[in-house]
Amino acid sequence: MSLPFLPGNSFDRKIGQNKFHLSHHFDKYNGVNLMVGEKKPGVGGEPLRGQDLRNLNSVYPRGEGSDKPAWVAFDKQVLCFDAYFQESVVERPGEQFRIRYVRIYFYLEDDTIHVVEPRTKNAGYNQGTIINRHRIPRPPPYDDTFYTVEDFNVQKEVVFYGKRFKITSCDQFTQNFLTKIGVRVADPIEPPKDPYKGIREVNDGAQNPLRPYERIDTLKQYLDHDRQVLRFTCIWDDRDTKFGELRRFRLHYYLADDTVEILEILAPNSGRDSSSTFLSRQKLPMEIIHMGKPGDKPTRTVLNVIGNFFDGGRYILDNLKTGAINVNYYKDSDLMIGRVINVFGRKVLLTDCDEFTKEFYRNKYGIDSFSPVQYDSGNNMRRVERMNPPYNGFGSEEDSLASCQKMVPEPPKKDFIKWMAYDRNGLESNTLRFLARIHTKDPIQADRRFIVSYFLSDDSIMVHEPPVRNSGINGGRFLERGRVKKPGQPMYSTKLPEYYNYKDMFVGAVLQLNNFFFILYDADEYCYEFMEKNSNMFQYSNLNNVLRKFRSLNQTELIGNLESNFRKNDNFNSGVIGFTAFFSALKNVLGDQLNEQEIITLARSYGLETKKEYDSQSIAAVAQEHLRKNNFDLFARFRDALQSADSFNPNEQSLSVNDARSVIKGFKMPIPDYLLDMLLQNTRLESGNICLRNLLTTLNWRENPVAAPKETFQNIRPDDSKIFETSTLERQQLRVNYSALISELNGN
């Protein structure tokens, strides 16, 4: 019994409330006052009387990481439930109701539902998609809301447009997902059996065929061997007869239906019709048969039981095929190289076959011998080579040839597939860059360095000369991008010229470009990695080819001399030497038997990874240099900001790494990210936090200046000419494990 609503008997509902904000309920559109806050709460977020503030969409627990929208976080994630519903059947004495089994799909990204009924044979009613994918409202009186993920669980019932679905089970993904969001998944249940379906299964199992049908099924052979054709070359020697000649054919045997097609190979100016069909596609009988009358060769035979056809006679199928005419047709087992087949009285000899046919007989019949038949024709067809007109000097050779092939000249076609495969794709440039020098006796020209770029998409080459200070030579473009012909080819020839391709690009190669001989003596890291990944294209970057070539040399003296040269440069007897010493030892022992690219392949294959480490003085010097150049001196405020951070530990005078990074980013210190990572790593304590005293001492360039070391880890400037004096592997300080190479050559 409640107290009467009188003064002193009621309590203030606002006691203890600390939120009094109001929602926006009214607005004006086109001068008309409207209420827009039907679904908005009242004062302090509390619902109004009779107001339902349930979520219209599914609400999932918040996890770690960034908050992604539902259409991103749950993209292509679907909950799958097995269910059934009962459908009443009227005016059917043998069936009052039926049980229909369905599958319910709930899409997490937008709360849409899709209901599908698996198809069964001879169901008698339409199956498949029962409800298309969309959001389904709940049944009345909650038809203003939609189904969410909270409404689905095993052993639950859902109502979709008047049909009641009972959920019986779910898949493993659905069970794991519901468990993770805090839903206890019930045990699966067995759906009820459809009574009429059981009656149908019993009746179908009791039925037996009344007549002895013979099953003739060619669908399986068609599905297994569709578009598979055996191809033979064959000849028919008819020169013994008057006006006879030797004729060549191509026989096609279709495995899908065991039919044969023979096409004639017509020589130019043979005097025959242009039609090459010698035998249209059909089953080829092994013996000559007469045409016969219609119905003489049926697929099935029948027996007359009573009367004749006009008096209402009765017939049954003859399982024994009494009186049937048996015709033997050629099968794939009857065709083989060297055999003679009968093509309606013509003796045709099979002489050869293609690779697919050889592989088919090798797998099915275990035949390995496919030697072609050498038949003396007596009148061999001469293949006349088509001669191209000589180059006329206008445009390129391909352009000049294209103008002679057609009445309307067309530009030459480029290799589009190659261009799509090796065109620049993001960070993959598919461009090989080499360092080169001119092979000359002139000391001024010999000191010049060039960058030769080879583009795999169109086999073009571009040469660029980096500018060098006080050299007296203007750098820049030395050779425009384009294909370069190989030297030693006639100027006006009937054949297309040969151009430099990827096989000619390797370290140690000599290219003749504009009458200058360029020696490729180095390449960049991307070029080395690309050639090693595609070692089937670049033979000198294939380690197996290099080792095979190494083993083909005289091993008795070679390996001993090579090992002694290696040990001369190994002062600590560690089995590892530098790249320069490794290169010199191989050159001294082998000379020109291995080129520079093969030696580099060995060095990179047996090289040890080296990681350059920097001391704290170098890191502090470079960091202070960045702050000094930008005149940053707010160290007092920076110290206060570090001490006021959330994770500051006053006892240890330390701060977490994330908070220290956030404070530094907040002050907009001009320090690169890579340098900031090294700085925080260098000032970290054993506990994992950042020591504030070390951090402030390292950054404060006014009170604690650090002298810059002679060698820092700053990047080399592009205009520094010293970068071209040392090779890429020398700058990487590559060290080679020569002991592993010697063990590999000895077979250990």
Secondary structure, 3 states (H helix, E strand, C coil): CCCCCCCCCCCCCCCCCCCCCCCCCEEEECCEEEECCCCCCCHHHCCCCCCCCCCCCCCCCCCCCCCCCHHHHCCCCEEEEEEEEEEECCCCCCCCEEEEEEEEEEECCCCEEEEEECCCCCCCCCCEEEEEEECCECCCCCCCCECCHHHCCCCCEEEECCEEEEEEEECHHHHHHHHHCCCCCCCCCCCCCCHHHHHHHHHHHHCCCCCCCCCCCCHHHHHHHCCCEEEEEEEEECCCCCCCCEEEEEEEEECCCCEEEEEECCCCCCCCCCCCEEEEEECCECCCCCCCCCCCCCCCEEEEEECCCCCCCEEEEECCCCCCCCCCECCHHHCCCCCEEEECCEEEEEEEECHHHHHHHHHHCCCCCCCCCCCCCCCCCCCCCCCCCCCCCCCCHHHHHHHHHCCCCCCCCCCHHHHHHHCCECCECCEEEEEEEECCCCHHHHCCEEEEEEECCCCEEEEEECCCCCCCCCCEEEEEEECCECCCCCCCCCCCCCECCHHHCCCCCEEEECCEEEEEEEECHHHHHHHHHCCCCCHHHCHHHHHHHHHCCCHHHHHHHHHHHHHHCCCCCCCEEEHHHHHHHHHHHHCCCCCHHHHHHHHHHCEECCCCCCCHHHHHHHHHHHHHHCCCCCHHHHHHHHHCCCCCECCCCEECHHHHHHHHHHCCCCCCHHHHHHHHHHCECCCCCEEHHHHHHHHCCCCCCCCCCCCCCCCCCCCCHHHHCCCHHHHCCCEEEHHHHHHHHHCC
